[in-house]
């Protein structure tokens, strides 16, 4: 096996093969666009959203900067492969051209003296490929010495000869293996440098060139497959377009939607990215502050309130809170806490209102008349200006510290409970800020609507900084530590993703991670808490007569 170049996947393809491959996987050589579901209005639930097409020449590129014809250049699909044009998929150009420059690349003449080497390091007339530049036959090889003779630089670089300096070979279709130049790029031969293989071949995981493009075969250069109904799944061609299968070319599916986040087809009504597949469109719905999904449903334990979803633990109507998908009466002793730890009397512990003198959980003492908790030693937690209560005093859970009185949140700078949600105040649990404010994680405080986010991140608008372009669900995370600024969002792979709901990532908290009631965090995932065999709720409390087992972090 060749051992002197990185074994990365091949990324080029003969232009004539490219065209047929695109058609076979759903492309349109006649210029018809792919009906892709990509519109902002649809993302916010607007029934009048306009669906735009993509992928044809002159149209916008589809998701992933892909095109059904041509190459994606500056967001538009343009002609490719010819002299001076952008390189086609896999940095491929017409015969006699090679792909140069970074990014998409530009096609330029190759093979002649002083020109870039063509595919498989080939040069015209027996020339030598030295540092990816062709040296004419009978000329001196730059930096290597020796006279170029039919691809060999004197005594090195030719087939069967010793490798030249830096373990390079200069003849067409050769590569260096343990100090000797051997044949590469043909069927069953090692892949050439850059994982190059001849036409109709792909570089398999083994590092050898093999027939490509058919079902179960290696993907051809440019991650293409040759038969209809196939797409590149990992590095192997597999059936595409059906539910659970890879999306076909142009992010298309036989029915339902293409979830571009994982390149998988999902059925109508199923989860799709951060929303739901509706017809053939992935629509953002079911999350906190977004439109309800079909059937007035919300995801992750949220509640459909009119046409908008409220996250679990958030107010639905006065005196009611969303609790695991159901709007329920809140605030009384034995009931769920209302939003922002609110109880009409007693203390909010583990998502429930406990009576005066009742336990605040092992290690946090008992509930006092002022809504705080006090241990036998006289220390208090959870009330205004007091230390935040321990989220996991006896268990191994990574539970955030919490406050027990209404409108309070744990201040990360002082570890004290302070009023939250207003401009300049700490963010409430779940990144909540009042009146469309932004939770600025650089300062750990709320920025009022219309005011400036820190570190040059622009103006706060409807929970999003930079005038509404970063920090909200599905947007890029804001820069310079400001991160995700909208309710129940968390920065994942530089994108603001949902957090805090059932099955979602846990949100940032002070001294641990936070989930909306009735959930707790385990392995950075929100799970149901409090019941028999379930996780211990914040404060290591459990429902009814159950107690928290410190060894298992579960209620027993």
Secondary structure as a PSIPRED ss2 file (coil, helix, strand):
# PSIPRED VFORMAT (PSIPRED V4.0)

   1 X C   1.000  0.000  0.000
   2 X C   1.000  0.000  0.000
   3 X C   1.000  0.000  0.000
   4 X C   1.000  0.000  0.000
   5 X C   1.000  0.000  0.000
   6 X C   1.000  0.000  0.000
   7 X C   1.000  0.000  0.000
   8 X C   1.000  0.000  0.000
   9 X C   1.000  0.000  0.000
  10 X C   1.000  0.000  0.000
  11 X C   1.000  0.000  0.000
  12 X C   1.000  0.000  0.000
  13 X C   1.000  0.000  0.000
  14 X C   1.000  0.000  0.000
  15 X H   0.000  1.000  0.000
  16 X H   0.000  1.000  0.000
  17 X H   0.000  1.000  0.000
  18 X H   0.000  1.000  0.000
  19 X H   0.000  1.000  0.000
  20 X H   0.000  1.000  0.000
  21 X H   0.000  1.000  0.000
  22 X H   0.000  1.000  0.000
  23 X H   0.000  1.000  0.000
  24 X H   0.000  1.000  0.000
  25 X C   1.000  0.000  0.000
  26 X C   1.000  0.000  0.000
  27 X C   1.000  0.000  0.000
  28 X C   1.000  0.000  0.000
  29 X C   1.000  0.000  0.000
  30 X C   1.000  0.000  0.000
  31 X C   1.000  0.000  0.000
  32 X C   1.000  0.000  0.000
  33 X C   1.000  0.000  0.000
  34 X E   0.000  0.000  1.000
  35 X E   0.000  0.000  1.000
  36 X C   1.000  0.000  0.000
  37 X C   1.000  0.000  0.000
  38 X C   1.000  0.000  0.000
  39 X C   1.000  0.000  0.000
  40 X H   0.000  1.000  0.000
  41 X H   0.000  1.000  0.000
  42 X H   0.000  1.000  0.000
  43 X H   0.000  1.000  0.000
  44 X C   1.000  0.000  0.000
  45 X C   1.000  0.000  0.000
  46 X C   1.000  0.000  0.000
  47 X C   1.000  0.000  0.000
  48 X C   1.000  0.000  0.000
  49 X C   1.000  0.000  0.000
  50 X C   1.000  0.000  0.000
  51 X C   1.000  0.000  0.000
  52 X C   1.000  0.000  0.000
  53 X E   0.000  0.000  1.000
  54 X E   0.000  0.000  1.000
  55 X C   1.000  0.000  0.000
  56 X C   1.000  0.000  0.000
  57 X C   1.000  0.000  0.000
  58 X C   1.000  0.000  0.000
  59 X C   1.000  0.000  0.000
  60 X E   0.000  0.000  1.000
  61 X C   1.000  0.000  0.000
  62 X E   0.000  0.000  1.000
  63 X C   1.000  0.000  0.000
  64 X C   1.000  0.000  0.000
  65 X C   1.000  0.000  0.000
  66 X E   0.000  0.000  1.000
  67 X C   1.000  0.000  0.000
  68 X C   1.000  0.000  0.000
  69 X C   1.000  0.000  0.000
  70 X C   1.000  0.000  0.000
  71 X E   0.000  0.000  1.000
  72 X E   0.000  0.000  1.000
  73 X E   0.000  0.000  1.000
  74 X C   1.000  0.000  0.000
  75 X C   1.000  0.000  0.000
  76 X E   0.000  0.000  1.000
  77 X E   0.000  0.000  1.000
  78 X E   0.000  0.000  1.000
  79 X C   1.000  0.000  0.000
  80 X E   0.000  0.000  1.000
  81 X C   1.000  0.000  0.000
  82 X C   1.000  0.000  0.000
  83 X C   1.000  0.000  0.000
  84 X C   1.000  0.000  0.000
  85 X C   1.000  0.000  0.000
  86 X E   0.000  0.000  1.000
  87 X C   1.000  0.000  0.000
  88 X E   0.000  0.000  1.000
  89 X C   1.000  0.000  0.000
  90 X C   1.000  0.000  0.000
  91 X C   1.000  0.000  0.000
  92 X E   0.000  0.000  1.000
  93 X C   1.000  0.000  0.000
  94 X C   1.000  0.000  0.000
  95 X C   1.000  0.000  0.000
  96 X C   1.000  0.000  0.000
  97 X E   0.000  0.000  1.000
  98 X E   0.000  0.000  1.000
  99 X E   0.000  0.000  1.000
 100 X E   0.000  0.000  1.000
 101 X C   1.000  0.000  0.000
 102 X C   1.000  0.000  0.000
 103 X C   1.000  0.000  0.000
 104 X C   1.000  0.000  0.000
 105 X C   1.000  0.000  0.000
 106 X E   0.000  0.000  1.000
 107 X E   0.000  0.000  1.000
 108 X E   0.000  0.000  1.000
 109 X E   0.000  0.000  1.000
 110 X E   0.000  0.000  1.000
 111 X C   1.000  0.000  0.000
 112 X C   1.000  0.000  0.000
 113 X C   1.000  0.000  0.000
 114 X C   1.000  0.000  0.000
 115 X C   1.000  0.000  0.000
 116 X E   0.000  0.000  1.000
 117 X C   1.000  0.000  0.000
 118 X E   0.000  0.000  1.000
 119 X H   0.000  1.000  0.000
 120 X H   0.000  1.000  0.000
 121 X H   0.000  1.000  0.000
 122 X E   0.000  0.000  1.000
 123 X C   1.000  0.000  0.000
 124 X H   0.000  1.000  0.000
 125 X H   0.000  1.000  0.000
 126 X H   0.000  1.000  0.000
 127 X C   1.000  0.000  0.000
 128 X E   0.000  0.000  1.000
 129 X E   0.000  0.000  1.000
 130 X E   0.000  0.000  1.000
 131 X C   1.000  0.000  0.000
 132 X C   1.000  0.000  0.000
 133 X E   0.000  0.000  1.000
 134 X E   0.000  0.000  1.000
 135 X E   0.000  0.000  1.000
 136 X C   1.000  0.000  0.000
 137 X C   1.000  0.000  0.000
 138 X C   1.000  0.000  0.000
 139 X C   1.000  0.000  0.000
 140 X E   0.000  0.000  1.000
 141 X C   1.000  0.000  0.000
 142 X C   1.000  0.000  0.000
 143 X C   1.000  0.000  0.000
 144 X C   1.000  0.000  0.000
 145 X C   1.000  0.000  0.000
 146 X C   1.000  0.000  0.000
 147 X E   0.000  0.000  1.000
 148 X E   0.000  0.000  1.000
 149 X E   0.000  0.000  1.000
 150 X C   1.000  0.000  0.000
 151 X C   1.000  0.000  0.000
 152 X E   0.000  0.000  1.000
 153 X E   0.000  0.000  1.000
 154 X C   1.000  0.000  0.000
 155 X C   1.000  0.000  0.000
 156 X E   0.000  0.000  1.000
 157 X C   1.000  0.000  0.000
 158 X C   1.000  0.000  0.000
 159 X C   1.000  0.000  0.000
 160 X C   1.000  0.000  0.000
 161 X C   1.000  0.000  0.000
 162 X E   0.000  0.000  1.000
 163 X C   1.000  0.000  0.000
 164 X E   0.000  0.000  1.000
 165 X H   0.000  1.000  0.000
 166 X H   0.000  1.000  0.000
 167 X H   0.000  1.000  0.000
 168 X E   0.000  0.000  1.000
 169 X C   1.000  0.000  0.000
 170 X C   1.000  0.000  0.000
 171 X C   1.000  0.000  0.000
 172 X C   1.000  0.000  0.000
 173 X C   1.000  0.000  0.000
 174 X E   0.000  0.000  1.000
 175 X E   0.000  0.000  1.000
 176 X E   0.000  0.000  1.000
 177 X E   0.000  0.000  1.000
 178 X C   1.000  0.000  0.000
 179 X C   1.000  0.000  0.000
 180 X E   0.000  0.000  1.000
 181 X E   0.000  0.000  1.000
 182 X E   0.000  0.000  1.000
 183 X E   0.000  0.000  1.000
 184 X E   0.000  0.000  1.000
 185 X C   1.000  0.000  0.000
 186 X C   1.000  0.000  0.000
 187 X C   1.000  0.000  0.000
 188 X C   1.000  0.000  0.000
 189 X C   1.000  0.000  0.000
 190 X E   0.000  0.000  1.000
 191 X C   1.000  0.000  0.000
 192 X E   0.000  0.000  1.000
 193 X C   1.000  0.000  0.000
 194 X C   1.000  0.000  0.000
 195 X C   1.000  0.000  0.000
 196 X E   0.000  0.000  1.000
 197 X C   1.000  0.000  0.000
 198 X C   1.000  0.000  0.000
 199 X C   1.000  0.000  0.000
 200 X C   1.000  0.000  0.000
 201 X E   0.000  0.000  1.000
 202 X E   0.000  0.000  1.000
 203 X E   0.000  0.000  1.000
 204 X C   1.000  0.000  0.000
 205 X C   1.000  0.000  0.000
 206 X C   1.000  0.000  0.000
 207 X C   1.000  0.000  0.000
 208 X E   0.000  0.000  1.000
 209 X E   0.000  0.000  1.000
 210 X E   0.000  0.000  1.000
 211 X E   0.000  0.000  1.000
 212 X E   0.000  0.000  1.000
 213 X C   1.000  0.000  0.000
 214 X C   1.000  0.000  0.000
 215 X C   1.000  0.000  0.000
 216 X C   1.000  0.000  0.000
 217 X C   1.000  0.000  0.000
 218 X E   0.000  0.000  1.000
 219 X C   1.000  0.000  0.000
 220 X E   0.000  0.000  1.000
 221 X C   1.000  0.000  0.000
 222 X C   1.000  0.000  0.000
 223 X C   1.000  0.000  0.000
 224 X E   0.000  0.000  1.000
 225 X C   1.000  0.000  0.000
 226 X C   1.000  0.000  0.000
 227 X C   1.000  0.000  0.000
 228 X C   1.000  0.000  0.000
 229 X C   1.000  0.000  0.000
 230 X E   0.000  0.000  1.000
 231 X E   0.000  0.000  1.000
 232 X E   0.000  0.000  1.000
 233 X E   0.000  0.000  1.000
 234 X C   1.000  0.000  0.000
 235 X C   1.000  0.000  0.000
 236 X E   0.000  0.000  1.000
 237 X E   0.000  0.000  1.000
 238 X E   0.000  0.000  1.000
 239 X E   0.000  0.000  1.000
 240 X E   0.000  0.000  1.000
 241 X C   1.000  0.000  0.000
 242 X C   1.000  0.000  0.000
 243 X C   1.000  0.000  0.000
 244 X C   1.000  0.000  0.000
 245 X C   1.000  0.000  0.000
 246 X E   0.000  0.000  1.000
 247 X C   1.000  0.000  0.000
 248 X E   0.000  0.000  1.000
 249 X C   1.000  0.000  0.000
 250 X C   1.000  0.000  0.000
 251 X C   1.000  0.000  0.000
 252 X E   0.000  0.000  1.000
 253 X C   1.000  0.000  0.000
 254 X C   1.000  0.000  0.000
 255 X C   1.000  0.000  0.000
 256 X C   1.000  0.000  0.000
 257 X E   0.000  0.000  1.000
 258 X E   0.000  0.000  1.000
 259 X E   0.000  0.000  1.000
 260 X C   1.000  0.000  0.000
 261 X C   1.000  0.000  0.000
 262 X C   1.000  0.000  0.000
 263 X C   1.000  0.000  0.000
 264 X E   0.000  0.000  1.000
 265 X E   0.000  0.000  1.000
 266 X E   0.000  0.000  1.000
 267 X C   1.000  0.000  0.000
 268 X C   1.000  0.000  0.000
 269 X C   1.000  0.000  0.000
 270 X C   1.000  0.000  0.000
 271 X E   0.000  0.000  1.000
 272 X E   0.000  0.000  1.000
 273 X C   1.000  0.000  0.000
 274 X C   1.000  0.000  0.000
 275 X E   0.000  0.000  1.000
 276 X E   0.000  0.000  1.000
 277 X E   0.000  0.000  1.000
 278 X E   0.000  0.000  1.000
 279 X C   1.000  0.000  0.000
 280 X C   1.000  0.000  0.000
 281 X E   0.000  0.000  1.000
 282 X E   0.000  0.000  1.000
 283 X E   0.000  0.000  1.000
 284 X C   1.000  0.000  0.000
 285 X C   1.000  0.000  0.000
 286 X C   1.000  0.000  0.000
 287 X C   1.000  0.000  0.000
 288 X C   1.000  0.000  0.000
 289 X C   1.000  0.000  0.000
 290 X C   1.000  0.000  0.000
 291 X E   0.000  0.000  1.000
 292 X C   1.000  0.000  0.000
 293 X E   0.000  0.000  1.000
 294 X C   1.000  0.000  0.000
 295 X C   1.000  0.000  0.000
 296 X C   1.000  0.000  0.000
 297 X E   0.000  0.000  1.000
 298 X C   1.000  0.000  0.000
 299 X C   1.000  0.000  0.000
 300 X C   1.000  0.000  0.000
 301 X C   1.000  0.000  0.000
 302 X C   1.000  0.000  0.000
 303 X E   0.000  0.000  1.000
 304 X E   0.000  0.000  1.000
 305 X E   0.000  0.000  1.000
 306 X C   1.000  0.000  0.000
 307 X C   1.000  0.000  0.000
 308 X E   0.000  0.000  1.000
 309 X E   0.000  0.000  1.000
 310 X E   0.000  0.000  1.000
 311 X C   1.000  0.000  0.000
 312 X C   1.000  0.000  0.000
 313 X C   1.000  0.000  0.000
 314 X C   1.000  0.000  0.000
 315 X E   0.000  0.000  1.000
 316 X C   1.000  0.000  0.000
 317 X C   1.000  0.000  0.000
 318 X C   1.000  0.000  0.000
 319 X C   1.000  0.000  0.000
 320 X E   0.000  0.000  1.000
 321 X E   0.000  0.000  1.000
 322 X E   0.000  0.000  1.000
 323 X E   0.000  0.000  1.000
 324 X C   1.000  0.000  0.000
 325 X C   1.000  0.000  0.000
 326 X E   0.000  0.000  1.000
 327 X E   0.000  0.000  1.000
 328 X E   0.000  0.000  1.000
 329 X E   0.000  0.000  1.000
 330 X E   0.000  0.000  1.000
 331 X C   1.000  0.000  0.000
 332 X C   1.000  0.000  0.000
 333 X C   1.000  0.000  0.000
 334 X C   1.000  0.000  0.000
 335 X C   1.000  0.000  0.000
 336 X E   0.000  0.000  1.000
 337 X C   1.000  0.000  0.000
 338 X E   0.000  0.000  1.000
 339 X H   0.000  1.000  0.000
 340 X H   0.000  1.000  0.000
 341 X H   0.000  1.000  0.000
 342 X E   0.000  0.000  1.000
 343 X C   1.000  0.000  0.000
 344 X C   1.000  0.000  0.000
 345 X C   1.000  0.000  0.000
 346 X C   1.000  0.000  0.000
 347 X E   0.000  0.000  1.000
 348 X E   0.000  0.000  1.000
 349 X E   0.000  0.000  1.000
 350 X C   1.000  0.000  0.000
 351 X C   1.000  0.000  0.000
 352 X E   0.000  0.000  1.000
 353 X E   0.000  0.000  1.000
 354 X E   0.000  0.000  1.000
 355 X C   1.000  0.000  0.000
 356 X C   1.000  0.000  0.000
 357 X C   1.000  0.000  0.000
 358 X C   1.000  0.000  0.000
 359 X E   0.000  0.000  1.000
 360 X C   1.000  0.000  0.000
 361 X C   1.000  0.000  0.000
 362 X C   1.000  0.000  0.000
 363 X C   1.000  0.000  0.000
 364 X C   1.000  0.000  0.000
 365 X C   1.000  0.000  0.000
 366 X E   0.000  0.000  1.000
 367 X E   0.000  0.000  1.000
 368 X C   1.000  0.000  0.000
 369 X C   1.000  0.000  0.000
 370 X C   1.000  0.000  0.000
 371 X C   1.000  0.000  0.000
 372 X C   1.000  0.000  0.000
 373 X E   0.000  0.000  1.000
 374 X E   0.000  0.000  1.000
 375 X C   1.000  0.000  0.000
 376 X C   1.000  0.000  0.000
 377 X C   1.000  0.000  0.000
 378 X C   1.000  0.000  0.000
 379 X C   1.000  0.000  0.000
 380 X E   0.000  0.000  1.000
 381 X E   0.000  0.000  1.000
 382 X C   1.000  0.000  0.000
 383 X C   1.000  0.000  0.000
 384 X C   1.000  0.000  0.000
 385 X C   1.000  0.000  0.000
 386 X C   1.000  0.000  0.000
 387 X E   0.000  0.000  1.000
 388 X C   1.000  0.000  0.000
 389 X E   0.000  0.000  1.000
 390 X C   1.000  0.000  0.000
 391 X C   1.000  0.000  0.000
 392 X C   1.000  0.000  0.000
 393 X C   1.000  0.000  0.000
 394 X C   1.000  0.000  0.000
 395 X C   1.000  0.000  0.000
 396 X C   1.000  0.000  0.000
 397 X C   1.000  0.000  0.000
 398 X C   1.000  0.000  0.000
 399 X E   0.000  0.000  1.000
 400 X C   1.000  0.000  0.000
 401 X C   1.000  0.000  0.000
 402 X E   0.000  0.000  1.000
 403 X C   1.000  0.000  0.000
 404 X C   1.000  0.000  0.000
 405 X C   1.000  0.000  0.000
 406 X C   1.000  0.000  0.000
 407 X C   1.000  0.000  0.000
 408 X E   0.000  0.000  1.000
 409 X E   0.000  0.000  1.000
 410 X E   0.000  0.000  1.000
 411 X C   1.000  0.000  0.000
 412 X C   1.000  0.000  0.000
 413 X C   1.000  0.000  0.000
 414 X C   1.000  0.000  0.000
 415 X C   1.000  0.000  0.000
 416 X E   0.000  0.000  1.000
 417 X E   0.000  0.000  1.000
 418 X E   0.000  0.000  1.000
 419 X E   0.000  0.000  1.000
 420 X E   0.000  0.000  1.000
 421 X C   1.000  0.000  0.000
 422 X C   1.000  0.000  0.000
 423 X E   0.000  0.000  1.000
 424 X C   1.000  0.000  0.000
 425 X C   1.000  0.000  0.000
 426 X E   0.000  0.000  1.000
 427 X C   1.000  0.000  0.000
 428 X E   0.000  0.000  1.000
 429 X H   0.000  1.000  0.000
 430 X H   0.000  1.000  0.000
 431 X H   0.000  1.000  0.000
 432 X E   0.000  0.000  1.000
 433 X C   1.000  0.000  0.000
 434 X H   0.000  1.000  0.000
 435 X H   0.000  1.000  0.000
 436 X H   0.000  1.000  0.000
 437 X C   1.000  0.000  0.000
 438 X E   0.000  0.000  1.000
 439 X E   0.000  0.000  1.000
 440 X E   0.000  0.000  1.000
 441 X C   1.000  0.000  0.000
 442 X C   1.000  0.000  0.000
 443 X C   1.000  0.000  0.000
 444 X C   1.000  0.000  0.000
 445 X E   0.000  0.000  1.000
 446 X E   0.000  0.000  1.000
 447 X E   0.000  0.000  1.000
 448 X C   1.000  0.000  0.000
 449 X C   1.000  0.000  0.000
 450 X C   1.000  0.000  0.000
 451 X C   1.000  0.000  0.000
 452 X E   0.000  0.000  1.000
 453 X C   1.000  0.000  0.000
 454 X C   1.000  0.000  0.000
 455 X C   1.000  0.000  0.000
 456 X C   1.000  0.000  0.000
 457 X C   1.000  0.000  0.000
 458 X C   1.000  0.000  0.000
 459 X E   0.000  0.000  1.000
 460 X C   1.000  0.000  0.000
 461 X E   0.000  0.000  1.000
 462 X C   1.000  0.000  0.000
 463 X C   1.000  0.000  0.000
 464 X E   0.000  0.000  1.000
 465 X E   0.000  0.000  1.000
 466 X C   1.000  0.000  0.000
 467 X C   1.000  0.000  0.000
 468 X C   1.000  0.000  0.000
 469 X C   1.000  0.000  0.000
 470 X E   0.000  0.000  1.000
 471 X C   1.000  0.000  0.000
 472 X C   1.000  0.000  0.000
 473 X C   1.000  0.000  0.000
 474 X C   1.000  0.000  0.000
 475 X C   1.000  0.000  0.000
 476 X E   0.000  0.000  1.000
 477 X C   1.000  0.000  0.000
 478 X E   0.000  0.000  1.000
 479 X C   1.000  0.000  0.000
 480 X C   1.000  0.000  0.000
 481 X C   1.000  0.000  0.000
 482 X C   1.000  0.000  0.000
 483 X E   0.000  0.000  1.000
 484 X C   1.000  0.000  0.000
 485 X C   1.000  0.000  0.000
 486 X C   1.000  0.000  0.000
 487 X C   1.000  0.000  0.000
 488 X C   1.000  0.000  0.000
 489 X E   0.000  0.000  1.000
 490 X E   0.000  0.000  1.000
 491 X E   0.000  0.000  1.000
 492 X E   0.000  0.000  1.000
 493 X C   1.000  0.000  0.000
 494 X C   1.000  0.000  0.000
 495 X E   0.000  0.000  1.000
 496 X E   0.000  0.000  1.000
 497 X E   0.000  0.000  1.000
 498 X E   0.000  0.000  1.000
 499 X E   0.000  0.000  1.000
 500 X C   1.000  0.000  0.000
 501 X C   1.000  0.000  0.000
 502 X C   1.000  0.000  0.000
 503 X C   1.000  0.000  0.000
 504 X C   1.000  0.000  0.000
 505 X E   0.000  0.000  1.000
 506 X C   1.000  0.000  0.000
 507 X E   0.000  0.000  1.000
 508 X E   0.000  0.000  1.000
 509 X E   0.000  0.000  1.000
 510 X C   1.000  0.000  0.000
 511 X C   1.000  0.000  0.000
 512 X E   0.000  0.000  1.000
 513 X E   0.000  0.000  1.000
 514 X E   0.000  0.000  1.000
 515 X C   1.000  0.000  0.000
 516 X C   1.000  0.000  0.000
 517 X C   1.000  0.000  0.000
 518 X C   1.000  0.000  0.000
 519 X E   0.000  0.000  1.000
 520 X E   0.000  0.000  1.000
 521 X E   0.000  0.000  1.000
 522 X E   0.000  0.000  1.000
 523 X C   1.000  0.000  0.000
 524 X C   1.000  0.000  0.000
 525 X E   0.000  0.000  1.000
 526 X E   0.000  0.000  1.000
 527 X E   0.000  0.000  1.000
 528 X E   0.000  0.000  1.000
 529 X E   0.000  0.000  1.000
 530 X C   1.000  0.000  0.000
 531 X C   1.000  0.000  0.000
 532 X C   1.000  0.000  0.000
 533 X C   1.000  0.000  0.000
 534 X C   1.000  0.000  0.000
 535 X E   0.000  0.000  1.000
 536 X C   1.000  0.000  0.000
 537 X E   0.000  0.000  1.000
 538 X C   1.000  0.000  0.000
 539 X C   1.000  0.000  0.000
 540 X C   1.000  0.000  0.000
 541 X E   0.000  0.000  1.000
 542 X C   1.000  0.000  0.000
 543 X C   1.000  0.000  0.000
 544 X C   1.000  0.000  0.000
 545 X C   1.000  0.000  0.000
 546 X C   1.000  0.000  0.000
 547 X C   1.000  0.000  0.000
 548 X E   0.000  0.000  1.000
 549 X E   0.000  0.000  1.000
 550 X C   1.000  0.000  0.000
 551 X C   1.000  0.000  0.000
 552 X C   1.000  0.000  0.000
 553 X C   1.000  0.000  0.000
 554 X E   0.000  0.000  1.000
 555 X E   0.000  0.000  1.000
 556 X C   1.000  0.000  0.000
